[in-house]
Amino acid sequence: GALRVLGEGGVLGIISFHSLEDRMVKNYFQEQKRAGLYDILTPHPIRASALEIKENPRARSANLRAIQKI
């Protein structure tokens, strides 16, 4: 439902913590891009750096993906 309220030029970022969740987000974002409604800002997930993982071990499984409404 977040994409329905997103204004033109708005950015939506989603953090997933499991590979199955990440695949669902990736596939959904690709569907939206093919429909011509959105641009994918992160073709590959953004992952935590080694320093961040050292400070917060739970961050090691986090993946960030972002999409922007055209």
PyMOL commands that set and color helices and strands:
alter all, ss='L'
color gray80, all
select helices_A, chain A and resi 2-5+19-34+50-55+57-61
alter helices_A, ss='H'
color red, helices_A
select strands_A, chain A and resi 11-16+38-40+46-47+63-69
alter strands_A, ss='S'
color yellow, strands_A
deselect
rebuild
show_as cartoon
